[in-house]
Amino acid sequence: MDIFDGILSDRGSKYAVSGATAESREEATAVVKQLCRKKKFAKATHNSWAVLLPDGPLKNDDGESGAGMVILRMLEREGLENHVVIVTRWYGGVKLGGDRFRRVQDAVRYYFDNRS
């Protein structure tokens, strides 16, 4: 699993992005659970994720409404299948409005550019 912590912040909210290969719903949820075993990530406000699988796409907003779809659309554009991408946000006390989608996009782009 690739984990990029502290990649950006906006008005107090801090972001990380992580990902790994996953070829089934079970593998995708196992990757998310593995990440959340790390105390810092378990305490995050949101761990939004998405994956493109042969039997269809999966996404989970984890309370960050719409974030899973943003990740999913970026995976589709990139053509990256069987790979779960998780965007983690620690809420900083200020609502970001529509900018939160830009931060999710920034995080996913960072992942695409830096993954191993």
N, C-alpha and C positions, 0 to 999 in steps of 0.2 A: 504494500500500500504506500502510495506517495502522499505525504502530508506537508502542506505549505501553510505555516501558521504566521499570523501577524502580517499578512500581505497588504492589507489596506485598512484604513479607518475613515470614518465619516461622522462628524458631530458626536464623537464619543463611542459610536458602535465600532467594534473591531471584527474583522473577517479572517477566516481561514478557508482553504479549499483542499479537499482530499479526494482520492479515487483509487480504484483498483479494478482488475478484470472481474467480471461476474457473468456467468453464462446461464443463470436461472434466477427466479424470484428469491429462492432460498439463499443463493450465494450473495445476491445484492443486499438482502436484509442482514446477512451475517457480516458483511463488510461494515455496514452502518453500526451494528452492535459492537463489532471489534473496535471501531473508532470511539464509541461512547463508553468503552471500558476505561479509557483515559479520563481521569477525573475532570480535567479542564473542559473536555468536549462534552462530557455528561452534564456539566453545569451550564452549557451554552443555552442561549434563548431559543435558537433554531438550528437544526441540522437538516436542511432541505436537500433533497437528492432526486436523481433521475437516472434511468438506464434504458437503453434500447436493446431489447431481447428479440430473438427470432420469433417468439410467439406474441410479440407486441411490446409497447413501451410501458414502463412503470415510473411513477413519480410520487413524491411525498413532500408536501409543503412544510410539515412540522410547525404549523401555526403561522408561517410567513406566506400568507395567501398569494398564490400566483408564482411563487419562486420555483417550484418544481417544474412548471410549464416553461419558464424561461430557460432552465437548465436543459430540459428535453429538446426544445427548439434548437438550442446551440449544438447539442449532440447530433441532431438530425442534419444540420447544416455542415457540421464537421465530418459526418459520415462515420462517427465513432460508435460502433456497436459492441455489445458485451462488455461494457465498461461503465461502472457506476461512478458518478461524480457527486460529491457532497459539498455544499457550501454551508459553512458554519458562521453564525452571527451571534456575537455577544452584544445585547442591546445596551446602548450608552445613555439612555434617558431622553433622547430627542427623536421624535418621529421623523423619518426620512421621506415620507410620501412616495412619490414616483421614483425618486432617486434610489430607493432600495433595489429596484429592478436593474438600474445601471450598475450598482455595486455587485449584484449577483452576476451580471454579465462580465464585469471586470474580473471577478474571481474565477469564473469558468475560463475566460480567455487566458488568464495567468496559468491556470492548470494546463490548458492545451499547449502553451508555449514552454512549459517547464517540466512536464512529466517525463519519467524515464522510459 
